[in-house]
Amino acid sequence: MNKFKLEFELAQHTPLIHFRADDNNATLRASELKPKFDKFLDGKVDSSFFVKNQKGKHLNYKVKVFAKDSEITEIDSRNPLFFGNMGDDEDKKEFLTSKEIKIEFFSFNRVLLNEIKKHFEAFLANTNFATRQSKGFGSFYIEGKEFNKELIEAKNIYYFVTSSFNLSSDISLLYKLLRAGINQKGRGGVTTFYAKSLLFLYFKTKNITWDKRAIKDKYQTNNFNPKSNYKLVKDLLGLSSTESWRDQKMTITKENSDIDRFPSPITFKPIKENNGQYRVYFWAENSDEMLNQEFHIKRNRNGNLRLRTPNKFDIDEFLKFAINTNISHIENKYREIREFKDLERIFNSIK
């Protein structure tokens, strides 16, 4: 065995969303893995291992990814977690899953290789890859090893158990309930299922009125009250700079000169178990990037509504509130609906 090489075999637990899945070499990309791993190791290994250049600092090793028996699957347009293939664009993204994946690290610094060996499993436990990674796509782990949730670096870690069939819909339902709430329409625009956002309920306990009410008061009912404690809160769980409010026939845009993207701070990490079911771990990371920021909110490209985000937000406190609130706030008339039953199953499973 080459003493300057280190190899790992990986198990792929969820598909990658890949732009060139039909490429013979398509797989987990070393060009994504290395900078993420370098960032993960920053502060965990001696700073002397890092090399600085015009692009910043990086660790002096090379990494290659080899895959066999890759399978390409068309992404169902009904998948609730991915809408990137809408329209007539011929360059569609696809699901890519490989049965055999080998990662090869190379470095003349054997001490650095030992550090890589020490930390690579933890890196995989905390990381997903490619598009929609926060929603659980691109989840990998060491082949043959039982997942160790103690390696996740979040303050609080939760999980629920689900089937392969329900995986995407369960993650989507839970995330919608946490962030924006659910307002499902049937024929004729009739509401078939409605559940208020748990984020809305959380900020209500802090006497903060969330942005959806502010937008309606400003642009629909003309009941906007400058003395009300309106705040932009929904985007603390992921910035949606453009939203289509179809039932109100409005397009809402949110503009900030410094922030045009803020990914969801909640990560889902699905791990497939031997019985074929998934254990879906999820956790949150606190960030001050979106705090006390002003956004210009327009309706159909017009309007002068300006809202600020709160100046503090403890996302771990919010998740505890959400898990404890459960789904007790959903009206009785919706409790025989499939979505309610699915949410009930998810919350009953959350540990």
C-alpha positions as MATLAB code, in Angstrom:
seq = 'MNKFKLEFELAQHTPLIHFRADDNNATLRASELKPKFDKFLDGKVDSSFFVKNQKGKHLNYKVKVFAKDSEITEIDSRNPLFFGNMGDDEDKKEFLTSKEIKIEFFSFNRVLLNEIKKHFEAFLANTNFATRQSKGFGSFYIEGKEFNKELIEAKNIYYFVTSSFNLSSDISLLYKLLRAGINQKGRGGVTTFYAKSLLFLYFKTKNITWDKRAIKDKYQTNNFNPKSNYKLVKDLLGLSSTESWRDQKMTITKENSDIDRFPSPITFKPIKENNGQYRVYFWAENSDEMLNQEFHIKRNRNGNLRLRTPNKFDIDEFLKFAINTNISHIENKYREIREFKDLERIFNSIK';
ca = [
       0.000    0.000    0.000;
       1.229    3.477   -0.894;
       2.125    5.182    2.399;
       1.174    8.564    0.933;
      -2.386    7.483    0.094;
      -5.454    7.117    2.238;
      -8.655    5.481    0.979;
     -12.260    5.386    2.150;
     -15.242    3.517    0.760;
     -18.509    5.412    0.997;
     -22.152    4.419    1.093;
     -24.529    6.789   -0.673;
     -27.725    7.199    1.344;
     -29.606    9.698   -0.836;
     -29.194   10.704   -4.489;
     -27.114   13.583   -5.728;
     -28.968   16.113   -7.851;
     -26.588   16.300  -10.773;
     -26.532   18.557  -13.837;
     -24.503   16.100  -15.921;
     -25.629   12.785  -14.508;
     -25.236   11.077  -17.886;
     -21.520   11.898  -17.929;
     -19.521    8.683  -17.442;
     -17.458   10.370  -14.739;
     -20.388   11.951  -12.900;
     -20.308   11.383   -9.160;
     -19.581   13.248   -5.959;
     -17.205   15.991   -7.059;
     -13.733   16.345   -5.587;
     -13.964   20.057   -6.434;
     -16.829   20.348   -3.938;
     -15.546   17.895   -1.367;
     -12.073   19.401   -0.872;
     -12.976   23.029   -0.071;
     -15.738   21.853    2.247;
     -13.388   19.459    4.019;
     -10.675   22.140    4.252;
     -13.175   24.479    5.904;
     -14.292   21.721    8.268;
     -10.681   21.027    9.288;
      -9.880   24.693    9.882;
      -9.419   24.978   13.634;
      -9.205   21.204   14.058;
      -5.699   20.703   12.634;
      -2.513   22.671   13.118;
      -2.586   25.924   11.169;
       0.852   25.093    9.711;
      -0.857   22.517    7.474;
      -2.620   25.289    5.565;
      -1.131   26.917    2.478;
      -2.167   30.440    1.471;
      -2.581   31.731   -2.057;
      -4.656   34.323   -3.921;
      -7.822   32.256   -3.458;
      -7.357   31.960    0.291;
      -5.974   29.088    2.321;
      -6.168   25.389    1.670;
      -4.666   22.123    2.855;
      -1.900   20.548    0.840;
      -3.418   17.269   -0.288;
      -5.125   15.932   -3.388;
      -8.363   14.002   -3.472;
      -9.896   11.803   -6.153;
     -13.350   10.234   -6.298;
     -14.040    6.954   -8.112;
     -17.525    5.535   -8.642;
     -18.930    2.303  -10.092;
     -22.412    1.073  -10.933;
     -23.928    4.537  -11.096;
     -27.653    4.807  -11.713;
     -29.366    7.812  -13.303;
     -32.997    8.505  -12.435;
     -35.257   11.212  -13.780;
     -36.473   13.568  -11.063;
     -40.237   13.309  -10.731;
     -41.812   16.725  -11.326;
     -43.992   16.074   -8.270;
     -40.985   15.776   -5.949;
     -41.784   18.305   -3.195;
     -38.127   19.138   -2.537;
     -36.935   20.021   -6.041;
     -38.456   22.356   -8.613;
     -35.359   23.021  -10.694;
     -36.587   21.214  -13.816;
     -39.568   23.461  -14.424;
     -39.862   24.914  -17.925;
     -38.653   23.728  -21.311;
     -34.902   23.748  -20.682;
     -33.405   20.574  -22.192;
     -30.542   20.507  -19.679;
     -32.451   18.830  -16.890;
     -30.932   17.821  -13.594;
     -31.212   14.176  -12.631;
     -30.773   11.932   -9.621;
     -27.441   10.132   -9.488;
     -26.724    7.218   -7.181;
     -23.546    5.105   -7.150;
     -23.273    1.705   -5.472;
     -19.486    1.779   -5.098;
     -17.668    4.998   -4.226;
     -14.038    5.285   -3.281;
     -12.316    8.433   -1.988;
      -8.557    8.597   -2.393;
      -6.476   11.202   -0.539;
      -2.847   11.793   -1.466;
      -0.255   13.825    0.434;
       3.469   13.584    1.136;
       2.654   14.830    4.637;
       1.782   11.664    6.541;
       0.848   13.624    9.665;
      -1.774   15.454    7.589;
      -3.041   12.119    6.267;
      -3.484   10.965    9.865;
      -5.534   14.090   10.581;
      -7.683   13.378    7.532;
      -8.210    9.819    8.741;
      -9.155   11.135   12.169;
     -11.745   13.668   10.989;
     -13.226   12.403    7.705;
     -16.062   10.422    9.273;
     -17.140   13.451   11.321;
     -17.008   15.589    8.187;
     -19.405   13.239    6.411;
     -21.734   13.160    9.428;
     -22.088   16.944    9.248;
     -22.161   17.397    5.472;
     -24.323   16.751    2.422;
     -23.383   17.572   -1.164;
     -24.571   19.192   -4.398;
     -27.981   20.803   -4.990;
     -30.591   20.944   -2.187;
     -28.148   19.494    0.276;
     -29.825   21.084    3.300;
     -32.965   19.101    2.405;
     -31.102   15.806    2.602;
     -29.868   15.170   -0.924;
     -26.254   14.054   -1.370;
     -25.967   12.247    1.959;
     -22.936    9.938    2.276;
     -21.257    8.022    5.088;
     -18.481    5.497    5.577;
     -19.427    2.123    4.066;
     -20.208   -0.494    6.687;
     -20.104    1.886    9.672;
     -23.071    2.601   11.891;
     -23.894    6.294   11.806;
     -22.544    8.089   14.871;
     -24.779   11.071   15.674;
     -22.311   12.119   18.387;
     -20.093   13.405   15.560;
     -22.670   16.025   14.541;
     -21.435   19.369   15.791;
     -24.818   20.976   16.432;
     -26.060   21.869   19.902;
     -29.306   19.919   19.580;
     -29.912   16.999   17.222;
     -33.277   15.451   16.417;
     -34.350   12.583   14.199;
     -37.436   10.853   12.923;
     -37.910    7.533   11.165;
     -39.627    7.209    7.809;
     -39.849    4.984    4.760;
     -38.029    5.417    1.480;
     -41.384    6.200   -0.158;
     -42.208    9.023    2.291;
     -38.704   10.458    2.671;
     -39.010   13.553    0.445;
     -42.609   14.340    1.350;
     -41.908   14.038    5.089;
     -38.917   16.385    4.971;
     -40.909   18.825    2.856;
     -43.937   18.772    5.177;
     -41.866   19.266    8.309;
     -39.819   22.105    6.820;
     -42.941   23.887    5.506;
     -44.588   23.649    8.901;
     -41.491   25.054   10.587;
     -40.956   27.949    8.166;
     -43.953   29.245    6.205;
     -46.825   27.041    7.255;
     -49.036   25.007    4.926;
     -51.978   26.319    2.918;
     -52.989   23.600    0.500;
     -55.618   24.359   -2.105;
     -57.977   22.089   -4.010;
     -60.350   22.705   -6.874;
     -61.733   26.209   -7.099;
     -59.088   27.485   -4.698;
     -60.754   25.839   -1.713;
     -58.408   25.242    1.215;
     -58.039   21.510    1.805;
     -55.390   21.667    4.546;
     -54.095   24.551    6.623;
     -51.451   24.680    9.334;
     -49.936   27.846   10.744;
     -46.180   28.235   10.678;
     -44.424   27.214   13.870;
     -42.041   30.129   13.296;
     -45.068   32.456   13.257;
     -46.269   31.000   16.569;
     -42.781   31.292   18.069;
     -42.429   34.989   17.274;
     -45.989   35.624   18.395;
     -44.832   34.659   21.905;
     -42.278   37.465   21.566;
     -44.904   40.020   20.457;
     -43.504   40.170   16.942;
     -45.862   40.269   13.943;
     -44.407   38.377   11.047;
     -43.866   39.573    7.503;
     -46.834   37.878    5.797;
     -49.221   39.933    7.919;
     -47.231   43.107    7.226;
     -47.335   42.496    3.460;
     -51.089   41.889    3.497;
     -51.704   44.942    5.690;
     -49.620   47.111    3.384;
     -50.616   45.902   -0.065;
     -54.062   44.354    0.324;
     -56.101   45.645    3.252;
     -54.459   49.078    3.723;
     -54.432   48.388    7.463;
     -50.687   48.841    7.857;
     -49.904   50.259   11.290;
     -46.380   51.715   11.643;
     -46.604   51.196   15.398;
     -47.015   47.445   15.013;
     -43.924   45.371   15.675;
     -43.657   43.997   12.124;
     -40.528   41.970   11.387;
     -39.227   39.903    8.494;
     -38.949   36.514   10.184;
     -39.840   33.775    7.672;
     -36.558   34.259    5.808;
     -34.512   33.518    8.913;
     -35.025   29.888    7.860;
     -33.847   30.512    4.294;
     -34.214   33.594    2.119;
     -36.847   33.436   -0.588;
     -36.110   36.593   -2.591;
     -39.053   36.013   -4.964;
     -42.378   34.477   -3.999;
     -45.512   33.884   -6.032;
     -48.685   34.421   -3.999;
     -51.007   32.848   -6.513;
     -54.227   33.108   -4.529;
     -53.614   36.861   -4.140;
     -52.225   37.191   -7.682;
     -49.055   38.835   -6.373;
     -45.346   38.378   -6.889;
     -43.405   39.424   -3.805;
     -39.733   40.374   -4.068;
     -37.325   41.128   -1.225;
     -34.218   43.206   -1.844;
     -31.162   43.863    0.284;
     -27.977   45.358   -1.197;
     -25.747   43.031    0.840;
     -27.737   39.798    0.938;
     -29.156   38.032   -2.100;
     -28.844   34.481   -0.800;
     -29.220   32.892    2.620;
     -29.585   29.094    2.639;
     -31.667   27.296    5.186;
     -29.804   26.970    8.510;
     -31.643   23.676    9.131;
     -29.938   20.572    7.751;
     -31.572   17.190    7.177;
     -29.258   14.178    7.085;
     -31.060   10.977    5.992;
     -29.321    7.703    6.779;
     -30.695    4.482    5.303;
     -30.839    1.661    7.815;
     -30.479   -2.072    7.233;
     -34.250   -2.563    7.300;
     -34.665   -0.158    4.380;
     -36.145    2.645    6.472;
     -34.522    6.045    6.893;
     -33.494    7.718   10.089;
     -33.590   11.427    9.244;
     -31.373   13.493   11.525;
     -31.885   17.244   11.552;
     -30.297   20.161   13.333;
     -29.819   23.910   13.035;
     -26.918   26.342   13.008;
     -27.150   29.808   14.509;
     -26.059   32.643   12.241;
     -26.089   36.418   12.674;
     -25.902   37.114    8.921;
     -29.640   37.792    8.610;
     -30.105   39.584   11.917;
     -31.118   43.267   12.008;
     -31.144   43.536    8.210;
     -33.533   45.775    6.268;
     -35.269   44.467    3.161;
     -37.221   46.430    0.561;
     -40.346   44.392   -0.127;
     -42.261   44.994   -3.353;
     -45.518   43.718   -4.766;
     -45.375   43.130   -8.518;
     -42.143   45.195   -8.629;
     -43.733   48.192   -6.929;
     -44.122   49.430   -3.386;
     -42.134   50.958   -0.563;
     -42.548   48.489    2.281;
     -39.377   48.085    4.300;
     -39.024   45.497    7.027;
     -36.148   44.560    9.275;
     -35.301   41.135   10.555;
     -35.148   40.687   14.359;
     -31.913   41.699   16.038;
     -31.671   38.313   17.754;
     -32.845   34.783   17.027;
     -31.858   31.613   18.851;
     -32.672   28.875   16.380;
     -32.071   26.124   18.931;
     -34.650   27.740   21.202;
     -37.035   27.894   18.247;
     -36.591   24.197   17.387;
     -37.268   23.211   20.993;
     -40.415   25.348   20.907;
     -41.485   23.780   17.601;
     -40.972   20.194   18.736;
     -42.847   20.846   21.988;
     -45.686   22.648   20.194;
     -46.063   19.612   17.959;
     -49.169   19.950   15.764;
     -51.633   20.771   18.528;
     -52.502   24.103   16.890;
     -53.959   22.564   13.711;
     -57.745   22.881   13.561;
     -59.861   19.788   14.206;
     -61.529   19.988   10.797;
     -58.223   19.096    9.108;
     -57.326   16.161   11.328;
     -58.600   13.465    8.987;
     -56.537   14.834    6.093;
     -53.543   12.776    4.934;
     -51.090   15.646    5.532;
     -52.185   15.878    9.151;
     -51.762   12.124    9.587;
     -48.279   12.345    8.054;
     -47.286   15.227   10.337;
     -48.692   13.350   13.320;
     -46.581   10.330   12.390;
     -43.460   12.483   11.987;
     -43.856   14.290   15.301;
     -44.665   11.066   17.136;
     -41.384    9.693   15.769;
     -39.177   12.685   16.582;
     -36.571   11.932   19.232;
];
